[in-house]
């Protein structure tokens, strides 16, 4: 049986989760990352994607995050999201709104680096739409 560790998922709007868990899969900027108890200390940025949490009871819960960063220690993990919602609360309209806002910002972007980041963000949101909001 896997050891438990403390996991906190926080957004500016609310504390979404704070409990003992056995495993968390996070969408780190360099790829998906599985966090378990006694993980090496790590800080990473988070890209838009799904955070999958396996509770100490074995239940699985998914959350959609829209960027942020994670602080991982051997005894716990804190994910500070720019915005996050339980996956069942994400609507197609909300995701479309976020994609359109990023596209509008892209049209006004002046610097190549900013444009590149926005294009990548739009791609990640579009991928998220395809994986989370399947018809």
N, C-alpha and C positions, 0 to 999 in steps of 0.2 A: 504494500500500500504506500502511495506517495505521501511525503510530508506535506503539511499545510504551511501556507505563508499568508501574510496580510496583503490584500490587494485593494487599492483605492482608485476609482475612476471618477475624476472631477472635471467639470466644465464650469465656465463662468456662471452659467445659469443655476447649476445645482450639483450636489453630490449624487452621482448615479449609483455607485456601489462602494461599499466598504465592508469587506468580510474576509474570512479565512477561506482560501481556495487551494486547490492542488495544482492547477495549471492555468496559464493565460497565454493565448496566442495573440500577438500584437502585430499590426502592419507597420513595421519599422521602415524607415526610408530606404534601407538597403535590402529589404525583403522581409518576409514573415519571420517572426522570432517567437519561439516557445520559451516561456519563463516558468521555472519551477523553483521549489525551495532550494536554498543554498546556491542560487545562480551567482556567477561572478558579478561584481559591481560593474554596472554599465549605465550610461546615459545615451539615449538615442532619440532622434526626431521621429515623428509619426507622420505617415502620409494618410490620405483618405482611404478608409477601408473598414474592415470588420474586426472587432476585438471579440474573441471567443473565450469565455470564462467557464472553467469547470470547478464547481463548488466542492467543498469538503464532502457533501452528501452525494456527489456524483452528477448532480444536475448541471446542464449546460445552458448558458445564457449568452446571447450575442448582442453587441452594441455597435452602432455605426459611429465612427469618429471622422472628423474633417480636419485633421492635422493636430499638432501639439508635440509633446515630448514625454518620454518615460524615464523615470529614475528607478533603476533596479538595484537592489541590495540582496545579500543572501537571506535576509529575514523578511523581505517584502518588495512590493513594486507599487509605485504611484504613477499613474498616467494622467497627465494634465492635458486635457483636450481643448482646442480652441472652441469646439462645439461637438456635442455627442448626444445620441438618443438611443434608446433600445431599438433594435432592428424593426420590431413590429410597429413602432411609432413613425418610421420614416415613410413619407408619402412621395409618390412620383412628382407631384407638384412642387414639393420642397426641393427635391434634387434638381428638377428642371430649372427652378428659380436660381439655385446656386450656380448651375452651369451657365445660364444666360448672364448672370452678373459677372462671372469670370470672363465670358466672351466680350462683354461690353468694356470691361477693364482692359482686355487685350487690345481692343481697337484704339484705346487712348494711350497705351504704353509707348514710351519713347525709347527706352533702352533695350538692347537686344537681350540682355540677361533677364530683365523683368519679363519680356515677351516669352522667353524660353520657359521660365518658371510657370507662367500662366498657361502656356500650351500643355505643359506636363500635368498641371493641376486639372485642367479640363479633361485630359485623357484619363486620369485617375478617377475623376467623378463619373465619366461615361462608362468606364469599366465597372465601377461600383453599381451603377444603375443596372447594368446587365446581369450582375451576380446577385444583387439583393432584391431587385424589383422584377423578378421573372413573372411573366403573365401566366 
